[in-house]
Amino acid sequence: MTNGHSFVIILSYLGERQTLRQIVPPTHCPACNSALEWVNDQLFCKNSDCSAQSFKKIEHFAKTLKIKGLGPASIAKLGLEDYHDIYSLSQEEISFLLESEKLGTKLHAEIQKSKSVDLITLLPAFSIPLIGTSASNKLAKNISSLNEITLETCTEAGLGQKAASNLVDWLVNTFHANEYYNLPFSFTCKKQAQVSSTDTKGTVCISGKLKSYPTKAAAQQVLEKYGFVVKDNLTKDVTILINESGIESAKTRKAETMGITIYNNIKNLIKEI
């Protein structure tokens, strides 16, 4: 994920004269008026307090935590500028700002429910570059609390150097600086047991959308709990392919040629253990 806004120089022909005119790129961010900086032939706003950036981060946060009803329109009406704002409003205040007691009650309940998410789900919500669900799941095999995150534990978990650096820098310069530790989360997760190659029940690859679990990350946690190793790609060590969508994907066709066992429901696989 890139921070800020990017602008591209556009060259166009005008009228019958076919005269090439260069459109001059902006020099300042249209949202916060901060000076823009060139990065790899694109312009970016580097102001961390930019209102447009804050809006998008809150939108991503709500989407990741599955807070139903907290979309762009609600974020604007509630005047949210920071993660703290989401949890500072009472049910009455939300209802008043949304001009609907019914919507306010529902949204308040969704916000309260989001407080129970674990660290695996929470970390990707903070818009940390290169820290998504995959990185978060890797960390969960080595840590059980946010306080255990260091460059060493990140490396041991299999995070790349850049991802590890981004996460540790975020902890120091953003998490603590903005007092995110006061947000209503436990910042903990259940440490996932690591399965050795000799103890594994099989190596699984998931193709397409799932029906048995809401996300691939959730399915991976369950599969690893039962002793399976989960791979993103159909490598030579994969022994089981999950295809619950019913769509004959490229992975499915390849698995068939490789003689790999294919399941249409993860729960059926688990029942056979």
Phi, psi and chi 1 to 4 in degrees:
 res  aa     phi    psi   chi1   chi2   chi3   chi4
   1 MET       -  133.8  179.9  177.6  -67.5      -
   2 THR  -101.0  142.6   56.2      -      -      -
   3 ASN   -89.2  146.6  -68.2  -33.6      -      -
   4 GLY    89.5 -167.1      -      -      -      -
   5 HIS  -115.1  141.7  -37.7  -72.7      -      -
   6 SER  -109.8  144.5   61.1      -      -      -
   7 PHE  -130.3  138.3  -56.7   86.7      -      -
   8 VAL  -115.9  135.1 -179.0      -      -      -
   9 ILE   -68.5  128.3  -65.8  178.1      -      -
  10 ILE  -110.2  130.0  -56.9  172.4      -      -
  11 LEU  -110.4  130.0  -62.5  177.6      -      -
  12 SER  -142.3  153.1   61.3      -      -      -
  13 TYR   -88.6  136.9  -73.0  100.9      -      -
  14 LEU  -117.2  127.6  -60.6  177.7      -      -
  15 GLY    62.3 -168.9      -      -      -      -
  16 GLU   -75.6  -16.9  -63.2  179.8   -3.9      -
  17 ARG   -71.7  -13.8  -66.5  179.4  -58.9  167.3
  18 GLN    53.5   39.5  -60.8  -69.4  -61.2      -
  19 THR   -87.4  128.9  -57.0      -      -      -
  20 LEU   -83.1  122.0 -170.1   64.8      -      -
  21 ARG  -123.1  134.9 -172.7 -179.8   74.5  176.1
  22 GLN   -91.8  123.9  178.8  176.2  -38.5      -
  23 ILE   -80.5  125.0  -62.5  177.2      -      -
  24 VAL   -71.9  126.3  179.0      -      -      -
  25 PRO   -70.9  155.0   27.3  -36.2      -      -
  26 PRO   -68.8  156.2   26.7  -36.1      -      -
  27 THR  -107.6  -16.5   57.3      -      -      -
  28 HIS  -132.4  149.4  -69.8   76.0      -      -
  29 CYS   -64.2  131.2  172.4      -      -      -
  30 PRO   -69.9  -16.6   24.3  -34.5      -      -
  31 ALA   -90.8  -42.5      -      -      -      -
  32 CYS  -121.8   -4.1   67.4      -      -      -
  33 ASN    68.1   16.8 -157.7   38.0      -      -
  34 SER   -77.3  152.2  -63.0      -      -      -
  35 ALA   -64.3  135.9      -      -      -      -
  36 LEU   -87.2  152.0  -61.9  172.0      -      -
  37 GLU  -122.4  140.7  -62.8  179.6   26.2      -
  38 TRP   -80.0  130.7  -76.7  102.3      -      -
  39 VAL  -139.3  114.2  178.8      -      -      -
  40 ASN    51.2   50.8  -65.0  -31.3      -      -
  41 ASP    67.1   20.1  -63.3  -34.9      -      -
  42 GLN  -132.7  154.0  -70.1 -174.7  -46.4      -
  43 LEU   -99.0  135.0  -79.1  169.6      -      -
  44 PHE  -131.1  145.3  -72.2   86.1      -      -
  45 CYS   -89.8  122.4  172.9      -      -      -
  46 LYS  -100.6    8.2  -66.2  -68.8 -172.5  175.9
  47 ASN   -78.2  111.6  177.2   16.5      -      -
  48 SER   -66.1  -17.5   59.5      -      -      -
  49 ASP   -96.8   10.2  -65.6  -37.2      -      -
  50 CYS   -60.3  129.1  175.7      -      -      -
  51 SER   -62.9  -36.1   60.0      -      -      -
  52 ALA   -66.8  -40.0      -      -      -      -
  53 GLN   -65.7  -44.4  -69.8 -169.6   51.6      -
  54 SER   -59.6  -41.6  -61.7      -      -      -
  55 PHE   -61.3  -47.1 -171.2   93.7      -      -
  56 LYS   -65.8  -35.9  -77.8  -62.8 -177.5 -178.6
  57 LYS   -66.7  -40.4  -74.2  179.6  179.5  178.6
  58 ILE   -66.5  -39.6  -67.9  174.0      -      -
  59 GLU   -61.8  -43.8 -172.7  178.9  -11.8      -
  60 HIS   -65.6  -40.6  173.3   72.2      -      -
  61 PHE   -59.1  -49.3 -174.6   87.6      -      -
  62 ALA   -64.9  -39.2      -      -      -      -
  63 LYS   -67.3  -42.1 -176.0  176.7 -179.1  179.8
  64 THR   -66.1  -38.9  -55.8      -      -      -
  65 LEU   -86.3    2.2  -61.2 -167.0      -      -
  66 LYS    56.6   47.0  -58.8 -175.0 -174.2  -55.1
  67 ILE   -85.5   94.2  -54.7  177.1      -      -
  68 LYS   -63.5  133.5  -64.9  179.0 -177.8  177.8
  69 GLY    95.8   -9.2      -      -      -      -
  70 LEU  -103.0   66.9 -168.0   56.8      -      -
  71 GLY   -97.6 -171.9      -      -      -      -
  72 PRO   -53.8  -43.0  -26.8   35.8      -      -
  73 ALA   -64.2  -44.0      -      -      -      -
  74 SER   -68.8  -38.7  -64.8      -      -      -
  75 ILE   -59.6  -42.9  -67.0  170.9      -      -
  76 ALA   -66.5  -45.3      -      -      -      -
  77 LYS   -64.6  -36.0  -72.9 -177.4  178.5  179.7
  78 LEU   -81.4  -11.6  -63.6  174.7      -      -
  79 GLY    67.0   35.1      -      -      -      -
  80 LEU   -74.1  130.7  -55.8  179.2      -      -
  81 GLU  -122.8  -12.6  -62.5  179.5   -7.7      -
  82 ASP  -153.6  161.1 -172.5   71.0      -      -
  83 TYR   -59.0  -34.2  -54.2  130.1      -      -
  84 HIS   -58.8  -35.7  -69.5  -72.2      -      -
  85 ASP   -62.7  -32.8  -63.5  -19.9      -      -
  86 ILE   -58.8  -40.3  -61.1  172.9      -      -
  87 TYR   -99.1    3.9  -60.0   95.3      -      -
  88 SER   -94.1  -17.1   65.7      -      -      -
  89 LEU   -85.5  137.9  -64.3  172.7      -      -
  90 SER   -81.7  169.3   66.3      -      -      -
  91 GLN   -61.9  -39.3 -179.9  177.7  -40.5      -
  92 GLU   -65.1  -41.3  -69.0   75.1   17.5      -
  93 GLU   -66.5  -40.6  -70.6  171.9  -38.4      -
  94 ILE   -64.1  -43.8  -65.0  173.5      -      -
  95 SER   -61.9  -40.5  -63.6      -      -      -
  96 PHE   -65.6  -45.4  174.4   77.5      -      -
  97 LEU   -71.4  -31.3  -68.5  168.7      -      -
  98 LEU   -87.0   -6.8  -65.0 -177.5      -      -
  99 GLU    57.9   37.2  -60.2  178.4  -29.6      -
 100 SER  -160.6  117.4  170.4      -      -      -
 101 GLU   -67.2  -37.6 -176.6  176.1   -8.4      -
 102 LYS   -63.7  -48.9 -177.2  178.2 -179.8 -180.0
 103 LEU   -65.6  -38.8  -68.2  177.1      -      -
 104 GLY   -63.9  -40.7      -      -      -      -
 105 THR   -65.6  -43.4  -59.7      -      -      -
 106 LYS   -65.9  -44.9  -74.8 -175.3  176.4 -179.3
 107 LEU   -66.0  -40.6  179.0   52.9      -      -
 108 HIS   -60.6  -40.3 -176.0  -96.0      -      -
 109 ALA   -65.5  -39.1      -      -      -      -
 110 GLU   -65.5  -40.3  -72.5  -70.1  -34.1      -
 111 ILE   -64.0  -42.3  -69.2  172.5      -      -
 112 GLN   -63.6  -39.3  -61.4  -49.4  -56.6      -
 113 LYS   -64.7  -33.0 -173.4  170.4   68.4  173.5
 114 SER   -66.6  -18.8   72.5      -      -      -
 115 LYS   -65.1  -17.7  -64.8  178.0 -179.0  179.5
 116 SER   -89.3   -1.4   62.9      -      -      -
 117 VAL   -65.8  150.0  -59.5      -      -      -
 118 ASP   -90.1  177.9   63.3    7.7      -      -
 119 LEU   -63.6  -32.7 -173.6   60.7      -      -
 120 ILE   -60.7  -41.3  -61.1  173.0      -      -
 121 THR   -78.2  -36.4  -55.8      -      -      -
 122 LEU   -71.2  -43.6 -175.7   60.3      -      -
 123 LEU   -55.1  -47.2  -89.5 -178.6      -      -
 124 PRO   -63.5  -17.4  -23.2   35.3      -      -
 125 ALA   -74.5  -17.1      -      -      -      -
 126 PHE   -86.6    8.1  -76.1  114.5      -      -
 127 SER    56.7   41.7  -61.5      -      -      -
 128 ILE   -85.6  122.5  -50.9  166.4      -      -
 129 PRO   -52.4  129.0  -27.1   36.2      -      -
 130 LEU    73.3    4.5  -58.5 -179.1      -      -
 131 ILE  -109.3   91.6  -56.8  -60.6      -      -
 132 GLY  -114.2 -159.2      -      -      -      -
 133 THR   -62.4  -40.4  -57.1      -      -      -
 134 SER   -62.1  -46.7  177.9      -      -      -
 135 ALA   -64.8  -39.6      -      -      -      -
 136 SER   -64.0  -40.9 -171.1      -      -      -
 137 ASN   -65.9  -36.8  -85.8  -54.2      -      -
 138 LYS   -62.9  -42.5  -72.7  179.5 -179.3  179.2
 139 LEU   -61.7  -36.6  -80.3  169.5      -      -
 140 ALA   -63.2  -15.3      -      -      -      -
 141 LYS   -82.1  -13.7  -63.9  176.0 -177.5  177.7
 142 ASN  -119.6  -17.7  -75.7   62.8      -      -
 143 ILE  -132.9  162.4   66.3  168.7      -      -
 144 SER  -128.6    0.6   58.3      -      -      -
 145 SER  -150.4  151.1  168.8      -      -      -
 146 LEU   -59.4  -32.0 -173.6   78.1      -      -
 147 ASN   -65.5  -15.8  -64.4  -32.4      -      -
 148 GLU   -90.2   -2.5  -62.7  173.9   29.4      -
 149 ILE   -76.7  119.5  -66.6  177.2      -      -
 150 THR  -140.7  171.1   62.2      -      -      -
 151 LEU   -59.2  -36.0  -80.3  175.1      -      -
 152 GLU   -67.0  -47.4 -176.5  177.9   -0.7      -
 153 THR   -68.3  -31.7   55.6      -      -      -
 154 CYS   -65.9  -42.9  -73.0      -      -      -
 155 THR   -65.6  -42.9  -57.9      -      -      -
 156 GLU   -62.4  -31.4  -69.8  174.4   -6.9      -
 157 ALA   -78.1  -11.6      -      -      -      -
 158 GLY   100.0   11.8      -      -      -      -
 159 LEU   -75.6  146.1  -93.7   65.8      -      -
 160 GLY   -69.8  164.5      -      -      -      -
 161 GLN   -59.3  -43.0 -176.3  177.9   -4.1      -
 162 LYS   -67.9  -42.8 -175.3   61.6  176.7  176.1
 163 ALA   -64.0  -43.7      -      -      -      -
 164 ALA   -62.2  -43.3      -      -      -      -
 165 SER   -63.9  -42.2  178.2      -      -      -
 166 ASN   -60.1  -42.6  -72.5  -14.3      -      -
 167 LEU   -67.5  -46.4 -179.9   53.3      -      -
 168 VAL   -66.3  -40.3  172.9      -      -      -
 169 ASP   -62.9  -39.9  -73.2  -13.6      -      -
 170 TRP   -62.9  -40.4  174.0   82.6      -      -
 171 LEU   -60.3  -43.4  -81.3  172.1      -      -
 172 VAL   -77.0  -48.6  174.7      -      -      -
 173 ASN   -92.2  -17.6  -60.2  -42.3      -      -
 174 THR  -120.6  -54.3  -57.5      -      -      -
 175 PHE   -58.4  -54.3 -178.9   81.3      -      -
 176 HIS   -75.6  -38.3  -70.1  -69.6      -      -
 177 ALA   -62.9  -36.2      -      -      -      -
 178 ASN   -96.8    7.0  -66.8  -49.3      -      -
 179 GLU    56.6   41.6  -59.9 -177.2   -6.7      -
 180 TYR   -68.4  -15.0  -72.6  160.7      -      -
 181 TYR   -65.5  -13.7   48.3   78.1      -      -
 182 ASN   -86.6   -5.4  -74.3  -33.7      -      -
 183 LEU   -66.4  150.7  -70.8  169.9      -      -
 184 PRO   -79.9   55.9   32.2  -37.7      -      -
 185 PHE  -123.6  158.2  -58.1  104.8      -      -
 186 SER   -80.6  -23.0   66.1      -      -      -
 187 PHE    54.9   35.5  -64.5  105.1      -      -
 188 THR  -130.6  165.7   61.3      -      -      -
 189 CYS  -153.2  161.7   62.8      -      -      -
 190 LYS   -78.5  122.1 -174.6  176.3 -179.7 -179.5
 191 LYS   -64.3  124.9 -168.7  172.9 -177.8  178.7
 192 GLN   -80.9  135.1  -61.4  175.3    2.9      -
 193 ALA   -71.4  134.8      -      -      -      -
 194 GLN   -87.7  133.2  -62.8 -168.0   46.6      -
 195 VAL   -99.0  126.2 -179.4      -      -      -
 196 SER   -79.0  161.1   67.3      -      -      -
 197 SER   -64.0  -25.7   57.6      -      -      -
 198 THR   -82.0  -22.9   56.0      -      -      -
 199 ASP   -96.8   -9.0  -65.3  -27.2      -      -
 200 THR   -65.6  145.6  179.9      -      -      -
 201 LYS   -85.3  -10.4  -61.9  -69.3 -167.5  -57.7
 202 GLY   152.6  163.3      -      -      -      -
 203 THR  -108.7  122.4  -57.6      -      -      -
 204 VAL  -110.0  141.9  178.3      -      -      -
 205 CYS  -126.5  135.1  177.4      -      -      -
 206 ILE  -104.4  129.9  -60.1  173.5      -      -
 207 SER  -115.3  126.5  175.2      -      -      -
 208 GLY    76.8 -171.3      -      -      -      -
 209 LYS   -76.6  151.5  -67.1 -175.9  178.2 -179.8
 210 LEU  -101.4  154.8  -64.6  173.7      -      -
 211 LYS  -113.2  -28.4  -63.6  178.3 -179.1  177.5
 212 SER   -80.3  -23.6   56.4      -      -      -
 213 TYR  -138.2  150.4  -67.4   93.2      -      -
 214 PRO   -64.7  -32.7   22.0  -33.5      -      -
 215 THR  -141.8  162.5   63.5      -      -      -
 216 LYS   -66.2  -32.8  -71.8 -175.6  179.1 -179.9
 217 ALA   -63.3  -41.8      -      -      -      -
 218 ALA   -65.9  -40.9      -      -      -      -
 219 ALA   -65.0  -39.0      -      -      -      -
 220 GLN   -62.9  -41.3 -179.6  173.3  -21.8      -
 221 GLN   -58.9  -43.7  -69.5 -178.7   45.8      -
 222 VAL   -67.2  -46.1  173.1      -      -      -
 223 LEU   -61.4  -42.4  -72.9  166.8      -      -
 224 GLU   -67.8  -32.4  -70.1  178.2  -16.8      -
 225 LYS   -61.6  -35.8  175.3 -176.3  175.4 -177.7
 226 TYR   -90.6    8.3  -78.3   94.0      -      -
 227 GLY    97.5   12.7      -      -      -      -
 228 PHE   -95.0  151.5  -67.3   94.8      -      -
 229 VAL  -100.2  134.6  173.4      -      -      -
 230 VAL  -112.3  127.7 -179.8      -      -      -
 231 LYS  -114.8  146.6  -62.3  -76.7 -172.3  177.4
 232 ASP   -76.0  -31.9  -66.7  -32.9      -      -
 233 ASN  -117.5  159.6  -60.0  -51.2      -      -
 234 LEU   -82.2   78.6 -161.4   62.1      -      -
 235 THR   -83.8  172.5   56.8      -      -      -
 236 LYS   -67.0  -19.9   62.7 -179.0 -179.9  179.5
 237 ASP   -89.6   -1.2   54.8  -22.8      -      -
 238 VAL   -71.8  131.9  170.0      -      -      -
 239 THR  -113.2  -15.8   56.9      -      -      -
 240 ILE  -138.3  133.6  -61.2  166.2      -      -
 241 LEU  -114.5  133.8  179.8   76.3      -      -
 242 ILE  -103.4  122.6  -57.6  -65.7      -      -
 243 ASN  -135.8   94.7 -177.3  -12.0      -      -
 244 GLU   -93.3  -10.6  -63.7 -173.2   -5.6      -
 245 SER   -77.5  -24.2   67.3      -      -      -
 246 GLY    84.1   -3.5      -      -      -      -
 247 ILE   -87.2  131.0  -60.4  172.8      -      -
 248 GLU   -80.1   88.2 -170.8  179.0   -2.1      -
 249 SER   -79.1  173.1   63.3      -      -      -
 250 ALA   -62.4  -36.6      -      -      -      -
 251 LYS   -63.1  -41.3  -77.7 -176.5  179.5  178.4
 252 THR   -63.6  -45.3  -56.0      -      -      -
 253 ARG   -63.5  -39.9  -69.1 -167.8  -67.4  -89.1
 254 LYS   -66.8  -39.9 -176.6  178.4  178.8 -179.1
 255 ALA   -62.8  -38.5      -      -      -      -
 256 GLU   -63.8  -41.0  -70.4  173.2  -16.6      -
 257 THR   -70.5  -26.4   61.0      -      -      -
 258 MET   -87.6   -6.4  -65.6  170.5   66.4      -
 259 GLY    76.1   24.1      -      -      -      -
 260 ILE   -82.0  138.4  -67.0  172.2      -      -
 261 THR   -68.5  132.5  -56.1      -      -      -
 262 ILE  -115.3  129.4  -59.0  173.8      -      -
 263 TYR  -114.6  143.8  -76.9   81.5      -      -
 264 ASN  -100.6    4.4   59.5   12.7      -      -
 265 ASN  -157.0  124.7 -167.8  -64.1      -      -
 266 ILE   -61.7  -37.4  -68.7  175.8      -      -
 267 LYS   -64.6  -30.5  -66.3 -179.6  179.4  178.4
 268 ASN   -66.8  -37.7  -69.1  -20.6      -      -
 269 LEU   -62.5  -46.0  170.0   61.5      -      -
 270 ILE   -63.8  -36.3  -66.4  172.1      -      -
 271 LYS   -63.5  -26.0  -74.4  178.6 -177.5  177.9
 272 GLU   -81.9   -7.9  -65.5 -177.7    7.1      -
 273 ILE   -67.8      -  -61.2  174.7      -      -
